[in-house]
Amino acid sequence: MHATEPATVIDTDAALTDIPCQVSLPDGLFQLELEPVLGAWEPARPPPADALHWSVKAARTVARARWPGGELSGIGYVDWVHIEKPTRLLGLEELHWGRAHLPDRTVVFEHLTTVGGDRWDVGIEWRLDEAAPRTLVSPVRLGADGHGVIALSGQPLVLGVQSLRVALMPNEYDASKLELAYDSGTGAGGSTTARGSPSTAG
């Protein structure tokens, strides 16, 4: 299924309310409504690469999607990733990133390693009853099996994450190289869903 209209160019400083959240499809209109619950956040440290900039437009939202014959609602978020050159030229070796929405807070983390061995670790814990996020007390590390622990201000959050890896050569597609799996985790207050995808840039 493909959109019937060209993509819209969005300014880097565009507000969440200014981002178009609808796509015209052959059988009708797909609409996404995002109501911010937690606000924007940007890492204080410089970007890991000159041509790569990542920030959070909304750490947590109420999301509602509607399309002809269907509707879905749940917890969402909006990240902004600005890349000025092909990812294979960014000098990235490995990226672990994720987000966990708990009943009383949202956790955001990113761990990146460059081909030169430099590490870039950022992360926040944002409680629903607080106006600003707290910086994670220690970097998040995911093991080779996708598991890890996030040290929070209360009980640690244990992640059990299975990876989604895509290894494609230019103009070549091999379904055997694509592994699809679910991402999940548990923490204080019950179960949650965490998104994390260890991957290798190439």
N, C-alpha and C positions, 0 to 999 in steps of 0.2 A: 504494500500500500504506500503510495507516494503523495505528497502534497501537490495540489494543482496550481499553486502560486509560488513565485520566488521567495527565498528566505529574506527576512527583514534584518537590516543592519542595525545593531543596537549600540548606543554609546556606552563607553565604560562606566561613566558616572550616572547612568540612567537609574531612576528610582524603580523599585519593584513594581509600583503601580503603572509605570510607563512601559513595561516590557509586555509586548503582545503575547498573549497566551491562547491563541487559537490558530488552527490550521484548517484550510479548506481541503477536504478529501473528495474523491469522486462521488462518494455516496452521502456526503453531507459535511457538517462542520464539527471538528473536534475542538472542545473548549476546556481550558484548565483554569480554575479559580484558586488563587493562593491568598490566604489570609495570614499575615505574619503573627506569630506568637512570640518569638524571640527575634531580635533585630540583627543588624549587620555587624560584622567583625572582620578585621584585617590583621594579619600577623605583623608584629612590631619589627621583626627582623627583616633584612633585605631579601628579595626573592632569591631562590636557589640558582636561577639562571637569568641572564639579561633579557632573554626573549620569552620568559615565562612569568606570568603573574597570576596568583590565585588569591581570592578573597571570598568572603561569605556575604551574600546579599541578605539572606534570612536564615538564621541557624535552625529555625523550626517554624513550620507553617501548618495550618489546616488546609488540606488540598482536596479539591473536588474536580473530577474529570467527567465530562459528558460528551457523548458521541451518539450518532444515530443508532438507537436500539440498545444503549448501555449507559451506565453511570457507575462511578467508583469514588469513594472518599476515604481519607486516612490522614496520616501525618506525613508531611513533606518537608522540603528545604530547597534553597536556591543557592548554588555556588556560582562564582564567576571565574572562568579560566580564560586568560588571554594569552595566546601563543602567536609569536611573530615569525616563526620558522618551522619547518617540519620537525616533528618530535624526535626523529632519529638524529637530528643535528643539535639537540639541546645538551648533549653530554650527560644524560641521565642513565644510571645503572639499574636502580630498583626503586619502586615506589610502593609503600604501604599506606593506605588511607582508609578512613572510615568515619562513621557517625552512628551513635547509639541514642535512640529516643527512649528514655525511661519515663515512668509516670510523673516524676517530679523534676526532671532535668534532661538536658541534651548534652552529649559528649561529642566533640569534634577532634579528630587528630590526623596528622600527616607526618610520615617519616620517609625521607627521600635520601638516596645515596647517589652521588655523581660518579662518573667513571674515574675521576681523580681521587676518590675515596672520601670526599667531604660529605658530611651528614647534615641534613636539614630537618629539625624536629620542631613541630609546633602542635599545640593542642589546648583545648579549653573545656571546662565543665560549666555549663550555664544552667542555673536553677530557675524554675519558672517564677519564683517569688523574688528574684533579684534583678536589679536593673542592668547589671553588667556581668560578663562572664569571669570565671576564675581561671587562671593559667594552670594547666596540669602540672603537678608537682614533679613528675618525672616523665621522660619520653616513653612513648608506646613502642613496644617491640613485639612483632609477630614472629613466631618460630616458623621453621620450614613447613610444618604441618598446618600453619594458619592459625594456631592458638596463641593467645596472649592475655596479659592482665593489665588493666588500667587502674592506677592508684588514684582513687577519688578522695574527697574530703570525708567520706563515710566508708561504707563497705566497698572493697575493690570490685571492679567490674571484670568478669572473666569472659573472654571472647572465645568462641569456637567457630572459626571462620574457614570456609572452604573457598578456594580461589577460583576466579574466572581468568583464564589465560588465553590470549589470542596470539598466535605466531603466524604471520602471513608474509609471504614474499610479494613484491609488486606484481600485480596482474595475475595473482595465483591464489586460489582458495582451496583449502583442504579441510573438509568437515571434521576429519579425525584429529585436527590440531585444536579444535574448539571444545573446551570442557565447561559445561554449565553446571552450576551447583548453587545451593542456597547459602545465605549468610545468616548466622544467628548468634545470639549471646544471651547470657543471663546476668542479672544484677539485683541490687537491693530493690525491693518493691515488686518483684515478679519478673516475668520474662519480657524480652524486648527484641527488636531486630536491629542488628548492626550491619552497616555496609562496609566491607573491606575487601580490597582486591589487590593482593600482592602481584606485581607484574614486572616484567623485564622489558626495558626499552630497547629497540633494535632498529 
